Amino acid sequence: MSSEFTTDQREREASGGHAYGRYLEEFEVGDVYKHWPAKTVTESDDHLFCLITMNHHPLHLNDVYAKQSQQGRNVVVGPLVYSLALGMSVSDVSGKAIANLSTAELSHPAPVFHGDTLFVETEVLEKRESKTKLDRGTVKVHTRVFNQDGVLVAEFKRLVLVPRRENGTPE
């Protein structure tokens, strides 16, 4: 094993390491990335997330309460669904990100239940080179989350600041 380690992605990838994220030039408007692997959400995942984040709503943690609810069973807390989808998209979208600038239009059109498996895809909506910092640009993406039955259970848009492979030229 080498005694020289690096956190520089270009060096790591030059050694044959798997590409992680994309440079601005690698994004194309209209591309859709199917993120892998899918994730089955367990009761333990949901309960731990709720407890860590101090969300003690009984719909998520109490079987008796949840059975009397509109859904008739425990519902996975929405921020966990968002967090999983965001995490699943990192290797394809924001693995090289300088920053995640914003998240918008987050919605949960259908519930997620313990045991559901989440499949996530992200569509590239827009790509812009920075006019003032020639080593970067922004990418706007739309991420969709589906359960094992193909039902849309969450979606959101975000704006990501990513580096360019090569510096642009001034206008």
N, C-alpha and C positions, 0 to 999 in steps of 0.2 A: 504494500500500500504506500502511496506517495505521501511524503511528509508535507507537501505543499498543497494546501486546499484553497479553493477560490469561491467567492460568491458572485463573480462576474459571469453572467449567462453566456456571453459570447465565447469566453474561454472554455466554459463547461461544455457547450455545444460543439466547439471545435474539437474537443476530445472524443466526440462520438456520443455524448449525452443526449437524451431525448429533448427535443425542442419543447419549451414550456412557455406558453403564451405566444403572442405574435408581435412583430414589429408593425408599424403603421402601414408599410408597403404591402404587407401580407393580407390585409383586410380588403375585401371587395364588397361593395354594396350589393345586397341581395343574397349573399352567401348565408347558408344556414348550417350551423354546427350542431351535430347530435352528440351531446356529451355522454361520456362513458366513464365508469359504469353507472347503472341505475342504482337506486338506494331504496331498500325496504325500511320503512319507519317503524321501529319497535315501540312498545309501551315504555320500555326503559329509556329510549332516546327522548321521548316526549316528556316523561316525568322528570328526568334529569335536567333537561332544558328549562322546563317550567320552574323547577326549584332553584336552579342557578340564577335565573333572571327574575326571581321573586314574583312570578305570575302564579298565584295560588287559586285561580278560578276553578271551581269544582267541575266545570265541564271537561276540563283536561285531566283532573286528578282523582275524581270521585265517581266510581262506577254507578252507585245508587243514584246520585244526582243526575248523571249523564243519561241513565236509562229513562228518566222522566222528561228529558229534554226533547226538543223537536227532532233531533237526529237519532235519539234512542240509544246512543252509545257515546263513548269518549271521542272527542274531536282533537286532533293534533293541533297544537298552538301555531297560529299563522307565522310568527317570526321564525320558528324552526323550519317551516317549509321554505320560506324565503332564504334563510341562511344555508340550507342544504343546496338549493338551486344555485345560489351565488357561488358556493364552494365548488359545486360540480362544474361550473363554467370557467373556473380560474385557468385551468391548463390550456383551454382553447381561446379565452378572451383576454383575461387580465393578468396572466402569469408574468408578463414583462411590464406591467403598468407602473407608471410613476405615481399615479393617484387615481382613485375612483372619485370623480367629481360630483356626481349626483345620481340619485335614484328617483324615479318618478312613476306615476301611474301604477303603483303597486295595488293589485287586487287579488282577491281570493273568491272566484266565482262558484266554487264548490268545495265542500269540506274534504279533509284528509283524515283517514281513520288509522288506528293502529293496525299494522300489517299491510297497508297500502305500499305499493312500489312506485317510486317517482322516476319519471323519465323526463329529461330536460333538454331543450334545444334553444339555441340563440340565433337570431337573425341580425345581420349587420344592416342598419338603417342608413347610416351616414358616416362619412370619413372626411376629416378636414385637417389640412396641414396648418400648423401655427404660422402666423405671419410675423411674429416677433422672436420666437425661439425656434430656430431651424432644425433642432435635434428632436422635435416631438410633434404630436398632433393629437386630435381627439377622434374617438370612435363612439358613435351612439348605437346601442344594441337593444333588441327586444327579446327578453327571455321568457319562455313559456314552459310551464310545468304540467305534465299530464300524469294521471294515475294509470294503473295497469289496464284499465278499461278504455283508455284513450280520452278520458274526461279532463278538460282543462281545469286544474285546481288552483293555479296561481299564475300570475304574469306580472312583469315589470319592465321598465326601460331604465337604462343607465348610460351615463356618459363617462368614458374612461380616457384618461390621459396616458398615451403610450409613446415610447421612444421610436424614432425612425432608425432604420438600419444605417442609412447614410444621411448626413445633414442635407437639408434642402438648400436652395439658392435664394438669395434675397430678391425681392420683387423690384 
